[in-house]
Amino acid sequence: MSDIDIGFAQESESWQLESRFFPSKVGGKPSWLDLKNIPDFKKLACDHCQQPTIFLCQIYAPIEEDEKAYHRTIYVFICKNPICCKDNSNGNLKVLRSQLEQENEFYPPEDPVVESDWQPDLCVEKWSKICSLCGISATQQCSPHCKKVYCTRTHKLWDWKSGHKAACIAQKEQSVEQSLDQNLVDRFLFPQFEIVFEKEQYSEKDCSKKSDEKDTEAEELKKFEALVKSGKVSLQSEKGVDEDLLKLAYCEDDEVLMKFKERTQNEPKQVVRYNRGGHPLFVSSSNQPFEIPNCELCNSERQFEFQIMPYLLTTLKIDSAFNCIHWGTIAIYTCKNSCKPNADYVSEYAWKQS
């Protein structure tokens, strides 16, 4: 059995994904761990357009032997502006880390009771003002008589255009706000799912059993390439050619891609691979990181912690409105020492391979 945990997206009740239950999840608004020091749009601004990035996923990853990381969550944000999603560029991605000791000002030291009515007051709104649209720190109030706040004027205008302006003018804030919540999730945020983990069922024996298949595939590829060179087969128009052969031909028999496919074919719907201190499973031999920047807080080395898999794109049903958001994999690197944040969320590092 592998020492890697693989995560799958699963539908869950929304209350189960609230901060009080320390969830791993994708989509919706972030479920903040530190409920007081919420990051603002400056910390989460896209490098390209300078607009706030949108919450993509979070992984609850406490370190058992580290008292200062009794609770620990890594957050990933992405800009959904098509212009900002560039191949092999991480400028549209932001990663944050938050951690708390067992004794902290927000949560009881005991494990939570997973019931909907268990301590519902353990919510971010008790300590902080968050953007009504995206869930990050907010300071811009909609109007004097309205309770809604926003992180930027951009998000305020977006919400107004979605129908809130009319409700605000009519002073029917409460009833209309509730009716708009699901609409906002569908139109602005990503769909929300819980991430559930299990151990990867994989061994080197599995790999050796497939070696003969790999050799056969390589032989077929050589024959196929010979046909292409002779002009008997066209890469652009041949409909009877195996799709996998076409992909291999285009990537010049990239063994890294073959390894990626081989390792994931038993569980093709995995959306996350977690292996703190291990190595990512890349999709290509090109555009792999040679040097990862050190932690900006303590200057310690960063190490690989987890990666976001391409099947998440399918899970989130990213359609033409998001047609330029894509990746082969997104590798997340975090401080090797998991240093204690100074009352803030610490930035970490993402490497996107397209």
PyMOL commands that set and color helices and strands:
alter all, ss='L'
color gray80, all
select helices_A, chain A and resi 14-17+19-21+67-69+82-84+124-126+153-169+173-187+204-209+211-230+243-250+255-264+311-315+320-322
alter helices_A, ss='H'
color red, helices_A
select strands_A, chain A and resi 5-10+25-26+54-60+71-78+93-100+140-141+149-150+193-199+272-274+302-308+329-335+346-353
alter strands_A, ss='S'
color yellow, strands_A
deselect
rebuild
show_as cartoon
